[in-house]
Amino acid sequence: MNSSSVGRYARIIMDDWFKRSFGTESRKRLLELFLRELIPEHDIVQLTYVSQEHINPFPGKKSVRIDVECTDRDGSRFVVEMQVAPQKSFYDRAVFYSTFAVQQQLAAGKEDEDDDDRRKKHSDSYDFATVYFIGLMDFSFHEGSDKVLYRYTIRERESNELMTPHLQYIFLELPNCRKALTPEATVLDNFCYALHNMEHLTSRPAELKAEIFKLLFDSAEIATFTPEEKVKYQEDMTTERDIRNQIAYAEEKGMEKGMEKGMEKGMEKGMEKGLEKGREEAKAANRKIFDELRSKGVDEALLNEVFRKYIP
């Protein structure tokens, strides 16, 4: 592994490395502490990881793969997604993903029940435990804000009455961590700071003393990676750098082309406007000469013949 190209800590907001830090049995304690901090009103007791794959029951429709998903002892479901690249439709995606966590909870009936019995038994049963969709975003929908935590529920527009407590959407905007490492910072401010900046840090800041930060930094330390993980991480970082460079080059070229086109269009418009103005001024001058000559008694038929090209 080329040590000059990476630092002490990994960029754990990337897919595989986020799952390594938050989605493995050996690091479940980190996920528990994070969820307890994020959802203090929910008494998290015993998390169990569940399958990340969700097959859409409708043929030809989109299936999904979740970054990290788990349930608590009371059946509550936690869907955790890390999104690095800015995505306008991330909120819509959150709603779509949460529907799979709801569907999987609804009773399907026993295999030995016939269809009629199954329908009667479950037709009016829509009880499901709370689904929490947790989106960690390495971009911001609220640029300039120093607020990292945003929570949404489904409510009546005018009265703000809660329609259901069983769908909760929680988002952390990592770049908004402007209060991090200050006396005013919350644990979540500092958590966002650590995730957002991890790959650039050379040690754990003194302000990040709590157990959650010790576990987070331990999970990101490249020295603890297996040889295979180190090779894969290096490959992932190289791929990501290549993609970033390609995007930057495309954006630069796009801007250049856009500027060229804009200048071209501007010049064309300017010339058109100038010519139009010149034509209008020429017409006005010709009309003036026409009127003067006509007032002096010059034959109007002759004037019309002479000026027909110049006066519409």
C-alpha positions in Angstrom: 0.0 0.0 0.0 1.4 3.4 -1.0 1.5 5.2 2.4 2.1 8.6 0.7 -1.4 8.5 -0.9 -3.4 7.8 2.3 -3.3 9.1 5.8 -3.8 7.5 9.2 -7.6 7.1 8.8 -9.8 5.8 6.1 -12.5 7.7 4.3 -15.2 5.6 5.9 -18.1 7.4 4.3 -17.4 5.3 1.2 -19.8 2.4 0.8 -17.8 -0.7 1.8 -15.9 1.2 4.6 -19.1 2.7 6.1 -20.6 -0.9 6.2 -17.3 -2.1 7.8 -17.6 0.5 10.6 -21.4 0.4 11.2 -22.7 -2.9 9.7 -20.6 -5.7 11.3 -21.2 -7.7 14.5 -17.8 -6.8 15.9 -18.7 -3.0 15.7 -22.3 -3.2 16.6 -21.6 -1.2 19.8 -20.7 1.8 17.6 -24.0 1.6 15.8 -25.9 1.3 19.1 -24.2 4.4 20.5 -24.9 6.4 17.3 -28.6 5.4 17.3 -29.1 6.2 21.0 -27.6 9.6 20.4 -29.7 10.2 17.3 -33.0 8.9 18.7 -32.8 9.4 22.5 -36.6 8.9 22.9 -36.3 5.3 21.8 -34.9 2.9 24.3 -32.6 0.8 22.1 -31.9 -2.5 23.8 -30.7 -5.2 21.4 -29.9 -4.6 17.8 -30.0 -7.4 15.2 -28.7 -6.9 11.7 -31.0 -8.0 8.9 -30.5 -8.6 5.2 -29.5 -5.5 3.1 -31.2 -6.9 0.0 -34.9 -6.1 -0.7 -36.4 -7.6 -3.7 -39.4 -5.7 -5.2 -42.4 -8.1 -5.3 -43.5 -6.5 -8.5 -41.8 -7.8 -11.6 -39.6 -5.3 -13.5 -39.7 -2.8 -10.6 -36.7 -1.5 -8.7 -35.3 -3.5 -5.9 -33.0 -1.9 -3.3 -29.8 -2.6 -1.3 -29.5 -0.8 2.0 -26.1 0.2 3.5 -27.0 -0.9 7.0 -30.3 -2.2 8.4 -31.2 -3.6 11.8 -34.1 -4.2 14.1 -34.4 -3.7 17.9 -36.0 -6.1 20.3 -39.4 -4.4 20.0 -39.3 -4.8 16.2 -38.4 -1.2 15.4 -36.5 -1.1 12.2 -33.5 1.2 11.4 -32.6 1.8 7.8 -29.2 3.6 7.6 -28.0 5.1 4.3 -24.7 7.0 3.7 -24.9 9.3 0.6 -21.7 10.9 -0.5 -22.5 12.4 -3.9 -25.1 15.2 -3.9 -28.5 13.8 -5.0 -31.6 16.0 -5.5 -34.0 13.1 -5.0 -32.5 11.8 -1.7 -35.6 12.6 0.3 -37.8 10.7 -2.3 -35.4 7.8 -2.1 -35.7 7.8 1.7 -39.4 7.3 1.4 -39.1 4.6 -1.2 -36.6 2.7 0.9 -38.7 3.0 4.0 -41.6 1.2 2.3 -39.7 -2.0 2.1 -39.1 -1.9 5.8 -42.8 -1.5 6.4 -43.8 -4.3 3.9 -41.5 -6.8 5.5 -43.2 -6.4 8.9 -46.8 -7.0 7.7 -47.9 -10.5 8.5 -47.9 -12.8 5.5 -49.8 -15.7 7.2 -48.7 -19.3 7.6 -47.9 -21.6 4.7 -50.6 -24.1 5.7 -53.4 -21.4 5.6 -55.4 -21.3 2.4 -55.8 -17.9 0.6 -59.3 -17.2 2.0 -58.2 -17.7 5.6 -55.0 -15.7 5.1 -57.0 -12.8 3.5 -59.6 -12.8 6.4 -57.0 -12.9 9.1 -54.7 -10.2 7.7 -56.9 -7.9 5.6 -57.4 -5.3 8.3 -54.1 -5.8 10.1 -51.6 -3.1 9.4 -49.7 -3.0 12.6 -46.1 -2.4 12.2 -43.3 -1.2 14.5 -41.7 2.2 13.9 -39.4 2.5 10.9 -36.6 5.0 11.2 -34.9 6.0 8.0 -31.5 7.6 8.8 -29.8 9.4 6.0 -26.2 10.6 6.5 -25.4 13.2 3.7 -22.0 14.4 2.8 -23.7 17.4 1.2 -26.3 19.9 2.4 -29.8 20.8 1.3 -29.5 23.8 3.7 -26.3 25.5 2.6 -24.9 28.0 5.1 -26.7 26.4 8.0 -24.9 25.2 11.1 -27.7 22.8 11.9 -26.7 19.2 11.3 -29.9 17.3 12.4 -33.2 17.4 10.4 -36.2 15.2 11.4 -39.4 14.7 9.4 -42.7 12.9 10.1 -46.0 12.8 8.2 -48.4 15.5 9.4 -51.6 17.3 8.5 -50.6 20.5 6.7 -52.7 23.0 8.7 -53.1 21.6 12.1 -49.7 19.9 12.2 -51.5 16.8 13.6 -49.3 13.7 13.4 -50.8 11.1 10.9 -48.6 8.2 12.1 -45.7 7.9 14.6 -44.5 4.8 12.8 -42.6 6.5 10.0 -39.7 8.7 11.0 -37.1 10.3 8.7 -33.9 11.6 10.1 -31.1 13.3 8.2 -27.6 14.4 9.2 -26.0 17.0 6.9 -22.3 16.4 7.6 -20.9 19.7 6.0 -23.0 21.8 8.4 -20.8 20.9 11.4 -19.6 24.4 11.9 -20.0 24.3 15.7 -17.9 21.1 16.0 -15.0 21.1 18.6 -16.5 24.2 20.3 -18.1 24.4 23.7 -21.5 24.8 22.0 -21.1 21.6 19.9 -23.4 18.6 20.5 -22.2 15.0 20.2 -23.9 15.0 16.7 -22.0 18.1 15.6 -18.8 16.4 16.5 -19.8 13.1 15.0 -20.6 14.8 11.7 -17.3 16.6 11.8 -15.4 13.3 12.4 -17.1 11.5 9.5 -16.8 14.5 7.2 -13.0 15.0 7.9 -11.8 11.6 9.0 -9.4 10.9 6.1 -7.6 14.3 6.7 -7.1 13.9 10.5 -3.8 12.6 11.9 -5.2 12.0 15.4 -8.4 12.0 17.4 -9.1 15.6 18.5 -9.0 16.0 22.3 -12.6 17.3 22.3 -13.8 13.9 21.1 -13.4 11.9 24.3 -16.7 9.9 24.4 -16.7 6.2 23.8 -18.6 6.7 20.5 -15.6 8.6 19.1 -13.0 6.1 20.3 -14.9 3.3 18.5 -15.4 5.5 15.4 -11.7 6.4 15.1 -10.6 2.8 15.9 -12.8 1.5 13.1 -11.2 4.0 10.6 -7.6 3.4 11.5 -5.9 1.9 8.4 -3.2 0.2 10.5 -5.9 -2.2 11.8 -7.0 -3.2 8.3 -6.2 -6.7 7.1 -3.7 -6.8 4.1 -6.6 -7.6 1.8 -8.6 -4.6 3.2 -5.6 -2.3 2.7 -5.3 -3.3 -1.0 -9.0 -2.9 -1.6 -9.1 0.5 0.2 -6.2 1.7 -2.0 -8.0 0.6 -5.1 -11.2 2.3 -4.0 -9.4 5.6 -3.3 -7.7 5.4 -6.7 -11.0 4.8 -8.4 -12.7 7.6 -6.5 -9.9 10.0 -7.4 -10.2 9.1 -11.0 -13.9 9.6 -11.0 -13.5 13.0 -9.2 -10.9 14.1 -11.8 -13.2 13.0 -14.7 -16.1 15.0 -13.2 -13.9 18.0 -12.6 -12.6 17.8 -16.2 -16.1 17.4 -17.6 -17.3 20.4 -15.5 -14.4 22.5 -16.7 -14.9 21.6 -20.3 -18.6 22.2 -19.9 -18.0 25.6 -18.5 -15.6 26.5 -21.2 -18.0 25.3 -23.9 -20.8 27.2 -22.1 -18.8 30.4 -22.0 -17.8 30.0 -25.6 -21.4 29.5 -26.6 -22.6 32.3 -24.4 -20.0 34.7 -25.9 -21.0 33.5 -29.4 -24.6 34.0 -28.7 -24.0 37.4 -27.0 -22.0 38.6 -30.0 -24.6 37.4 -32.4 -27.4 39.1 -30.3 -25.3 42.2 -30.0 -24.6 42.3 -33.8 -28.3 41.7 -34.5 -29.3 44.4 -32.1 -26.7 46.8 -33.6 -27.8 46.0 -37.2 -31.5 46.4 -36.2 -30.8 49.7 -34.6 -28.8 50.8 -37.7 -31.6 49.7 -40.0 -34.2 51.7 -38.0 -32.0 54.8 -37.9 -31.4 54.5 -41.7 -35.1 54.2 -42.3 -35.8 57.2 -40.2 -33.2 59.3 -42.1 -34.5 58.2 -45.5 -38.1 59.0 -44.4 -36.9 62.5 -43.4 -35.3 63.1 -46.9 -38.3 61.7 -48.6 -40.7 64.0 -46.7 -38.4 67.1 -47.4 -38.2 66.4 -51.1 -41.9 65.8 -51.4 -42.6 69.1 -49.6 -40.4 70.9 -52.2 -42.7 69.5 -54.9 -40.6 66.7 -56.2 -42.9 64.1 -58.0 -44.1 61.6 -55.4 -44.2 58.7 -58.0 -40.5 59.3 -58.7 -39.7 59.5 -55.0 -41.5 56.3 -54.4 -39.5 54.6 -57.2 -36.2 55.9 -55.7 -36.9 55.2 -52.0 -38.9 52.0 -52.3 -35.8 49.9 -51.4 -35.0 52.1 -48.4 -38.5 52.8 -46.9 -40.9 50.0 -46.3 
